[in-house]
Amino acid sequence: MKKLLAAIVAFTLSTPALAAPLCDDLGFAGLLAKCNRGETISLTLASGQPVGEDVELQSGAYYKLEITADGSAELALEGAGFFRAIWMNEIVINSIEIRPMAIDSIEFDKAGVVELSFIAIKPGRHTLRIPGSTGDSQSVTFSIQ
């Protein structure tokens, strides 16, 4: 029995974990397929207001993150750990599409909207927060399953 259990544990540890996309038939678009898209995530940057609620994501699924700043203060969101746990397809600012390799933060000097599209990759808990803030409502935690 111990040998069987040891063999199962060894096999499990040697087999790479596979992320399950949200649909079975991804087709030509692959992970960007419409059936593999999760709900759009909306965050708000406003002076003294909560950024948003914590979010659970599925590794291998495609998401859009919409960040809206109301212009009440110059605010940013930082989260290198989160940005390195995803594959970013694009960032859209004023209908201009940017395809970055990586980012550490996004800062708003005035009111505006940024839309990021990405695929969640690295499982774990990753946080986006307003730099220098300590309150729980000034950050959002993304749990990638």
Secondary structure, 3 states (H helix, E strand, C coil): CHHHHHHHHHHHHHCCCCCCCCCCCCHHHHHHCHHHECCCEEEEECCCCCCCCCEEECCCCEEEEEEEECCCCCEEEECHHHHCCEEEEEEEECCEEECCCCCCEEEECCCEEEEEEEEECCCEEEEEECCCCCCHHHEEEEEEC
